Amino acid sequence: MVKVVIDQIRAWGHINVSARHRTTIEVTKDDYLTPRGDCIIGIRADKGLADLKPELKEVIRKDKSLVIVLFSSGEYFDYVIGHGSPKLSLSHSTKLIIRRSSYINDATLMIKANKAAADLNRVLIDRLKKGAPLLVYVIGVDLEQDTAIEGSST
C-alpha cells in the first residue's frame, strides 16, 4: 500500500522575490529578503523543516520516497517533484530548501528536484513579488509497497 502524508506551510511573498536561481528553491521563516536571495520565494513562513509532521519526515527519509511540493497563491500554482533520502535530517528550524542536485544539509527538503526557482510559473512569482500570501503543501509519498495482504491466510 502506498502511504501519502501532507503538511502545509503558510508564507508570504516580498518585493525582492526574483526566483532566478537555477538549482534551488527556498522558503524561510526569516522576515526579510535581500536581492541576493534569488532562490527564496517565501518569507515569514510559519514552519521550518524541524516543524513538519513527524509522519511526513518519516516518509521523506525513505529511499524510495517521492516528495511533491505545491506552491499556491490565489488561483496560481506550480509544483515540484523530487526525491527524499535516509540521509536527510530535516532539522533546520527556519528554512526548507528544494535542490536539483543531490547535495544534502540540515535545510534540504528534497533532492533531484525537477525544477528550481527559475523554472517556476512566472505569474505566480509576479504575485509573490507583490507580497501575496503563499501556501506550500509538502506531500511525501512512500513508494515502498508492502506485498503482504493483511488478513490473508495460506
DRENBA-703996 format. One record per residue (C-alpha): x, y, z. Coordinates in nm, 4 decimals, always signed. Layout:
N
px, py, pz
X, Y, Z
...
***
This chain:
154
px, py, pz
+0.0000, +0.0000, +0.0000
+0.1300, +0.3465, -0.0877
+0.1486, +0.5856, +0.2052
+0.0907, +0.9596, +0.1477
+0.1401, +1.2286, +0.4139
+0.0737, +1.6024, +0.3629
+0.1698, +1.9106, +0.5630
+0.1000, +2.2779, +0.4938
+0.3180, +2.5849, +0.5400
+0.1973, +2.9436, +0.5171
+0.4406, +3.2108, +0.3974
+0.4422, +3.5479, +0.2202
+0.5954, +3.6924, -0.0909
+0.8197, +4.0014, -0.0876
+0.9183, +4.2793, -0.3273
+1.2661, +4.1219, -0.3638
+1.1385, +3.7809, -0.4813
+1.3123, +3.7241, -0.8143
+1.3172, +3.3420, -0.8387
+1.6180, +3.3425, -1.0719
+1.8194, +3.0656, -0.9051
+1.8839, +2.7699, -1.1349
+1.9410, +2.4941, -0.8766
+1.7324, +2.5625, -0.5631
+1.4053, +2.6959, -0.4208
+1.3814, +2.8189, -0.0631
+1.1078, +2.9165, +0.1806
+1.2168, +3.0695, +0.5125
+1.0824, +3.1897, +0.8451
+1.3042, +3.4998, +0.8101
+1.1076, +3.8242, +0.7868
+1.3325, +3.9899, +0.5290
+1.4691, +3.9189, +0.1810
+1.7616, +4.0907, +0.0118
+1.8006, +4.0997, -0.3678
+2.0802, +3.8406, -0.3345
+1.8280, +3.5784, -0.2162
+1.7298, +3.4773, -0.5687
+1.6197, +3.1271, -0.4659
+1.3808, +3.2472, -0.1925
+1.0154, +3.2663, -0.2932
+0.8529, +3.2910, +0.0503
+0.9371, +3.4574, +0.3819
+0.7721, +3.4730, +0.7262
+0.6872, +3.1025, +0.6973
+0.5019, +2.9507, +0.9893
+0.7191, +2.6358, +0.9750
+1.0752, +2.5313, +0.9075
+1.1784, +2.1734, +0.8309
+1.2021, +2.0921, +1.2023
+0.8306, +2.1751, +1.2386
+0.6987, +1.9325, +0.9755
+0.4773, +1.6446, +1.0876
+0.6865, +1.3524, +1.2169
+0.4932, +1.1126, +0.9892
+0.5874, +1.3244, +0.6867
+0.9547, +1.3287, +0.7851
+0.9435, +0.9508, +0.8233
+0.8172, +0.9122, +0.4661
+1.0634, +1.1665, +0.3192
+1.3548, +0.9815, +0.4830
+1.2833, +0.6610, +0.2914
+1.4984, +0.5526, -0.0017
+1.2046, +0.5114, -0.2371
+1.0136, +0.8218, -0.1403
+0.8781, +1.0824, -0.3732
+0.8387, +1.4394, -0.2497
+0.5947, +1.6773, -0.4176
+0.5731, +2.0430, -0.3192
+0.2782, +2.2501, -0.4387
+0.3139, +2.6296, -0.4260
-0.0148, +2.8201, -0.4391
-0.1075, +3.1891, -0.4295
-0.4637, +3.2804, -0.5170
-0.5605, +3.0851, -0.8272
-0.1980, +3.0459, -0.9413
+0.0136, +2.7455, -0.8561
+0.3136, +2.5372, -0.9536
+0.4617, +2.2161, -0.8240
+0.7996, +2.0500, -0.7921
+0.8735, +1.6768, -0.7786
+1.1877, +1.5271, -0.6283
+1.3233, +1.2549, -0.4036
+1.3695, +1.2003, -0.0360
+1.6634, +1.0197, +0.1242
+1.7543, +0.8474, +0.4508
+2.0398, +1.0997, +0.4724
+1.8017, +1.3964, +0.5159
+1.7955, +1.5273, +0.8739
+1.5026, +1.7641, +0.8043
+1.6115, +1.9530, +1.1155
+1.6592, +2.3168, +1.0158
+1.4406, +2.5394, +1.2308
+1.3839, +2.8224, +0.9809
+1.4370, +2.7014, +0.6217
+1.3340, +2.4452, +0.3697
+1.5353, +2.4077, +0.0514
+1.4481, +2.2142, -0.2622
+1.7548, +2.1087, -0.4613
+1.8048, +1.9915, -0.8180
+2.1333, +1.8373, -0.7085
+2.1981, +1.5578, -0.4574
+2.3588, +1.7940, -0.2042
+2.2213, +1.7480, +0.1475
+2.2419, +1.9648, +0.4578
+2.0064, +2.0242, +0.7509
+1.7891, +2.2626, +0.5435
+1.7367, +2.0218, +0.2498
+1.3759, +1.9073, +0.1980
+1.4278, +1.7135, -0.1250
+1.6987, +1.6278, -0.3749
+1.6998, +1.5639, -0.7511
+1.4064, +1.8018, -0.7987
+1.2680, +1.8584, -1.1468
+1.2585, +2.2383, -1.1025
+1.4428, +2.5277, -0.9412
+1.3205, +2.8805, -0.8657
+1.3947, +2.9967, -1.2226
+1.1581, +2.7304, -1.3598
+0.8511, +2.8309, -1.1580
+0.5353, +2.9813, -1.3083
+0.6155, +3.3496, -1.3661
+0.2590, +3.4679, -1.2952
+0.2871, +3.3024, -0.9526
+0.6242, +3.4723, -0.8985
+0.4795, +3.8105, -1.0031
+0.2101, +3.7728, -0.7356
+0.4738, +3.6884, -0.4762
+0.6731, +3.9997, -0.5762
+0.3684, +4.1973, -0.4627
+0.3777, +4.0373, -0.1166
+0.0929, +3.7927, -0.1769
+0.0360, +3.5026, +0.0625
+0.1938, +3.1696, -0.0323
+0.0623, +2.8278, +0.0634
+0.3148, +2.5453, +0.0446
+0.1900, +2.1878, +0.0527
+0.4600, +1.9286, +0.1191
+0.3497, +1.5826, +0.0102
+0.5523, +1.2739, +0.0925
+0.4796, +0.9533, -0.0974
+0.6274, +0.6250, +0.0257
+0.6674, +0.4102, -0.2849
+0.7839, +0.1009, -0.0941
+0.4773, -0.1147, -0.1216
+0.4053, -0.3878, +0.1264
+0.3369, -0.7013, -0.0743
+0.1753, -0.8881, +0.2160
-0.2013, -0.8711, +0.2118
-0.3372, -0.8141, +0.5580
-0.5764, -1.0804, +0.6780
-0.4868, -1.3381, +0.4122
-0.4081, -1.6967, +0.5009
-0.2164, -1.9592, +0.3118
***
